[in-house]
């Protein structure tokens, strides 16, 4: 039953529009899981992100401070947040994305689950 649930959940996540991922709440937001949508959104295979990338390193420099401020204000009573910002893709392109996440603070799991979709015509 557990194996079937994992297969079903992976199929669901991999078919979401955009990209779903999980990262640690460390200084770089180290990526622990990424769905197949990472190829379309970022140009990276999930295994490349897990092995070589911290999420903070692909966020546009001009957006990092604002994003960090939002993360610092999260609490166990208000763990869900949304942001719109730019990311740097594998080919060096900047894309505007809509980021929705649920944070699990240090008292619980010290991880974030997030979903990103690309925004069109954002300037």
Residue pairs with C-beta under 8 A, 6 or more apart in sequence:
13 20
13 35
14 35
14 36
14 37
16 35
16 37
16 115
17 37
17 117
18 37
18 40
18 41
18 97
18 115
18 116
18 117
18 118
19 34
19 35
19 37
19 38
19 40
19 41
19 42
19 115
19 116
19 117
20 34
20 35
20 37
20 113
20 114
20 115
20 116
21 31
21 32
21 33
21 34
21 35
21 38
21 49
21 55
21 113
21 114
21 116
22 31
22 32
22 33
22 111
22 112
22 113
22 114
23 29
23 30
23 31
23 32
23 54
23 55
23 111
23 112
23 114
24 30
24 32
24 110
24 111
25 71
25 103
25 104
25 105
25 106
25 110
25 111
25 112
27 56
28 54
28 55
28 56
28 57
29 54
29 55
29 56
29 112
30 54
30 55
31 49
31 50
31 53
31 54
31 55
32 50
32 111
33 46
33 50
34 44
34 46
34 49
34 50
35 46
36 46
37 116
38 44
38 45
38 46
38 49
39 45
39 46
40 118
41 87
41 89
41 95
41 97
41 116
41 117
41 118
42 49
42 58
42 87
42 89
42 90
43 89
43 90
43 91
43 93
44 53
44 89
44 90
48 90
56 64
58 87
58 88
58 89
59 67
59 85
59 86
59 87
59 88
60 85
60 86
60 87
60 88
60 94
62 86
63 85
63 86
66 83
66 85
67 83
67 85
70 81
70 83
71 81
71 103
74 81
74 103
74 105
75 105
76 105
76 107
76 108
79 102
79 103
79 104
79 105
80 100
80 101
80 102
80 103
81 100
81 101
81 103
82 98
82 99
82 100
82 101
83 98
83 99
83 101
84 96
84 97
84 98
84 99
84 119
84 122
85 96
85 97
85 99
86 94
86 95
86 96
86 97
87 94
87 95
87 97
87 116
88 94
89 95
95 118
95 119
96 118
96 119
96 122
96 123
97 116
97 117
97 118
97 119
98 116
98 117
98 119
99 114
99 115
99 116
100 114
100 115
100 116
101 112
101 113
101 114
101 115
102 112
102 113
102 114
103 111
103 112
104 110
104 111
104 112
104 113
